Amino acid sequence: MQLTLDIPEKFFAYQTPKELIRLLKLNTAIDLYRRGKLSAGAAAEFVGDLDRYEFLYECRQRGIEPQTYDNVEELQAEIDMLAKDLA
């Protein structure tokens, strides 16, 4: 799927369109990860040019700690959700 955004030219004064696109994707992925909508691996894939560990580093730079699970059932629910997405 492709998404098109209309961004005024003045916002490219300090960064290229490619840099802005990456920043928008990274910030969106971090927000979705923070809210528990994406795993770290899925969020890294969403951004497209970094691996899971680089993504977690970017999160730490923004004060977002890695997700943890309160119990085994919560972890299993995420595993099941990810497996369903891959099917």
C-alpha positions as a Markdown table, in Angstrom:
| # | Residue | x | y | z |
|---|---|---|---|---|
| 1 | Met | 0.0 | 0.0 | 0.0 |
| 2 | Gln | 1.2 | 3.5 | -0.7 |
| 3 | Leu | 0.3 | 6.6 | 1.3 |
| 4 | Thr | 0.6 | 10.1 | -0.2 |
| 5 | Leu | 1.1 | 13.2 | 2.0 |
| 6 | Asp | 1.0 | 16.8 | 1.0 |
| 7 | Ile | 3.8 | 18.5 | 2.8 |
| 8 | Pro | 4.6 | 22.2 | 2.2 |
| 9 | Glu | 7.9 | 22.9 | 0.6 |
| 10 | Lys | 9.1 | 25.0 | 3.5 |
| 11 | Phe | 9.5 | 21.9 | 5.7 |
| 12 | Phe | 12.3 | 20.6 | 3.4 |
| 13 | Ala | 14.6 | 23.5 | 4.3 |
| 14 | Tyr | 16.7 | 21.5 | 6.7 |
| 15 | Gln | 16.1 | 17.9 | 5.4 |
| 16 | Thr | 15.6 | 16.1 | 2.2 |
| 17 | Pro | 12.2 | 14.5 | 1.4 |
| 18 | Lys | 13.9 | 11.1 | 1.9 |
| 19 | Glu | 15.1 | 12.1 | 5.4 |
| 20 | Leu | 11.7 | 13.4 | 6.3 |
| 21 | Ile | 10.0 | 10.2 | 5.1 |
| 22 | Arg | 12.3 | 8.1 | 7.2 |
| 23 | Leu | 11.7 | 10.3 | 10.2 |
| 24 | Leu | 7.9 | 10.1 | 9.8 |
| 25 | Lys | 8.1 | 6.3 | 9.4 |
| 26 | Leu | 10.5 | 5.9 | 12.4 |
| 27 | Asn | 8.3 | 8.1 | 14.7 |
| 28 | Thr | 5.2 | 6.3 | 13.6 |
| 29 | Ala | 6.8 | 2.9 | 14.3 |
| 30 | Ile | 8.0 | 4.1 | 17.7 |
| 31 | Asp | 4.6 | 5.3 | 18.6 |
| 32 | Leu | 2.9 | 2.1 | 17.5 |
| 33 | Tyr | 5.5 | 0.1 | 19.4 |
| 34 | Arg | 5.0 | 2.2 | 22.6 |
| 35 | Arg | 1.3 | 1.6 | 22.4 |
| 36 | Gly | 1.8 | -2.1 | 22.0 |
| 37 | Lys | 0.4 | -2.2 | 18.4 |
| 38 | Leu | 3.7 | -3.5 | 16.9 |
| 39 | Ser | 6.5 | -5.6 | 18.2 |
| 40 | Ala | 10.1 | -4.3 | 17.9 |
| 41 | Gly | 10.7 | -6.5 | 14.9 |
| 42 | Ala | 7.5 | -5.5 | 13.1 |
| 43 | Ala | 8.3 | -1.8 | 13.9 |
| 44 | Ala | 11.8 | -2.1 | 12.5 |
| 45 | Glu | 10.4 | -3.8 | 9.4 |
| 46 | Phe | 7.9 | -0.9 | 9.1 |
| 47 | Val | 10.8 | 1.6 | 9.0 |
| 48 | Gly | 12.6 | -0.6 | 6.5 |
| 49 | Asp | 16.2 | 0.3 | 6.9 |
| 50 | Leu | 17.2 | -0.8 | 10.4 |
| 51 | Asp | 17.1 | -4.1 | 12.3 |
| 52 | Arg | 15.3 | -4.8 | 15.6 |
| 53 | Tyr | 18.3 | -3.8 | 17.7 |
| 54 | Glu | 18.8 | -0.5 | 15.9 |
| 55 | Phe | 15.1 | 0.2 | 16.4 |
| 56 | Leu | 15.3 | -0.5 | 20.2 |
| 57 | Tyr | 18.3 | 1.9 | 20.3 |
| 58 | Glu | 16.2 | 4.6 | 18.6 |
| 59 | Cys | 13.5 | 4.0 | 21.2 |
| 60 | Arg | 16.0 | 4.3 | 24.1 |
| 61 | Gln | 17.2 | 7.6 | 22.6 |
| 62 | Arg | 13.6 | 8.8 | 23.0 |
| 63 | Gly | 13.2 | 7.5 | 26.5 |
| 64 | Ile | 11.1 | 4.5 | 25.5 |
| 65 | Glu | 12.0 | 1.3 | 27.3 |
| 66 | Pro | 11.7 | -2.1 | 25.7 |
| 67 | Gln | 8.3 | -3.8 | 26.2 |
| 68 | Thr | 8.1 | -6.4 | 28.9 |
| 69 | Tyr | 5.4 | -8.9 | 29.7 |
| 70 | Asp | 3.6 | -9.2 | 33.0 |
| 71 | Asn | 3.0 | -12.9 | 32.6 |
| 72 | Val | 3.4 | -15.8 | 30.2 |
| 73 | Glu | -0.1 | -15.5 | 28.9 |
| 74 | Glu | 0.5 | -11.9 | 27.7 |
| 75 | Leu | 3.7 | -13.0 | 25.9 |
| 76 | Gln | 1.8 | -16.0 | 24.3 |
| 77 | Ala | -1.0 | -13.6 | 23.1 |
| 78 | Glu | 1.6 | -11.5 | 21.3 |
| 79 | Ile | 3.2 | -14.6 | 19.8 |
| 80 | Asp | -0.2 | -15.8 | 18.6 |
| 81 | Met | -1.0 | -12.4 | 17.1 |
| 82 | Leu | 2.3 | -12.3 | 15.2 |
| 83 | Ala | 1.8 | -15.8 | 14.0 |
| 84 | Lys | -1.7 | -14.9 | 12.7 |
| 85 | Asp | -0.3 | -11.9 | 10.9 |
| 86 | Leu | 2.3 | -14.1 | 9.1 |
| 87 | Ala | -0.3 | -16.7 | 8.0 |
